[in-house]
């Protein structure tokens, strides 16, 4: 599979949303039940740390960074979201997206990237570990999804450059 990683643009939103909906449908990707509007999503994600993987003209994955806090002391800490289209899983798309996000986030002064992943999402856990994230904790019954308490594994990656 040949693909490129590029900056996400507004016109990518429908494809990004469709990939997110596929993740929601698994029940193991997010606590969300429905995707947000573009306006809401755009407002909550860093404008320079959002990328898509494109095969031809098709978006096959995306990654983005959200601030963890509005407090200035946390300006270099970001929450990672990464999603790959079902047809592209296992083809290096997630790794390429995360590596690009790491590279660009460090240029912007991010020293810590973090992610919360359901323990059942073994593929995502392995993907994050592959690019340098480490498990720093386990959050029991963090929230309910479809009436059931769910745990998360908390991971972080510390920059070696910052």
N, C-alpha and C positions, 0 to 999 in steps of 0.2 A: 504494500500500500504506500503510495506516494502522497504526501500532504505537506502543507506549509503552515507555519504559525504566523499570524499577523494580528495587529491591533483590532479589537472588536469595534465595529461602527454601528450606529443606530439601526441601519438596515439589516443587520444580522439578528436583531431581536427575535423575530418570529422563529428562526431556526434554533437560537439559544433557548427560547422558551419551550420549544418542542422537546429538546434534549432534556431540559429540566423536568418536564412533565413525565418523560420516560423514567427518569430517576425517581420521581415521586411515586410512580406506579409500582416500583419494586418494594416499597415499604421499608427500605433499609438505607435510604440516601439522605433523608431530611425529615424534620418534624412537620414541615409544611404540607398542607393538603392540596393547595392550589398555587399556581405561579402568581407572582405579583404583576402589577402593570409595569410597563416599561418605565414610566415616570418614577414609580416607587423603587424599582430595582436600580435604576440609574442614580437616584439620590443616595442610595445606601452602599454603592461600590465605588472604589477609587477610580477616577477617570483615566488614569494612565496605567493602571494595573488590571487590565481586562483584555484577554486574548482569545482568539478562536483558532482552531485547527480546521483547515479547509482542504478538501480533496476536490480538485477541479473547482466547481462553483458551489459545492456542498459543504456546509458547516458540519463537522463530525465530532466536535468537542469544544469545550470552553473552560476557561479558568478566570477567576477574578479574586480581588482582595477587597475586604471590607475593614473599616477601622473597628477596633475593639472598644474604643472609648473616645469621647470628645476631649478628655483631659490631655493637656500638652505633654505630660510625662509619658504617655502611651503612644505618641505620634509615630513611633517606629515599630509598633506591634500591629500585625494585621491578621485577620481571619481569612483562611483560604476556602474557596469553593471550586471544585473541579468536577466536571461531568463529561462523559464520553457517550456518544450515540451508541445504542446497542450493536449496530453493525460494525462498529470500529473498536469494540472492546478487545483487548489483548494484542493490539497491533502497534503499541508504542505511543499512542496519541496522548494518554494521560501523562506519561513520563516527559514527553516533549513539552507539553503545556506547563507542567509544574516547573521544569527546568527554566523555561522562558520567564515564568512569573518570578522565580527566585532571582534570576539575573537582573531583571528590570526593577524589582522591589529593592534590591540592594543599591542600585544606582540612585534610588529615591530616599535612601537612608533607613530602610527597614532593617532592624536587627533581629526581630523575632517574627516568625510566621507560626500560626497555630491552626489547629483543626480539631473538630469534635466529630468522631465517627462512631456509628453503631458497631458494636463488637461483631455482629453478624455479617458486616460488610468487609469480609476478609480481603477482597481484592483491593479495596480502597486503603485499608490498613497497610497492606504490602506495598502498594504504590507509594504511599507517603514515606514509608521506611526506606524504600529504594533510593529516594532523592534526599535522604538525610534527616528526616523527621525521627523523633524518638518518643516513645510513650512516656508521659510524665504523670499520668493519673487515670483513674477510672471513676467515672461519675455515675453513681447508682441512682436509678429512678430520677433522672434529670427532668424528664417531661413525659407527658402522655401523648401517644399517637394512636388514634382510633380506639381510645378508651383503655389502652394498655400502657403501663409504665415502661419506659425504655431507658436503658443505660447507654452511656457513651464512653469511648476511650478518648482521652485528651492527649494530643500530640503537639510537639513544637519542634521547630527547626531554628537554631541560632546561627546567625551569619558568622562566617569565619573572616569576613572582610570588614565588618563594622563593629 
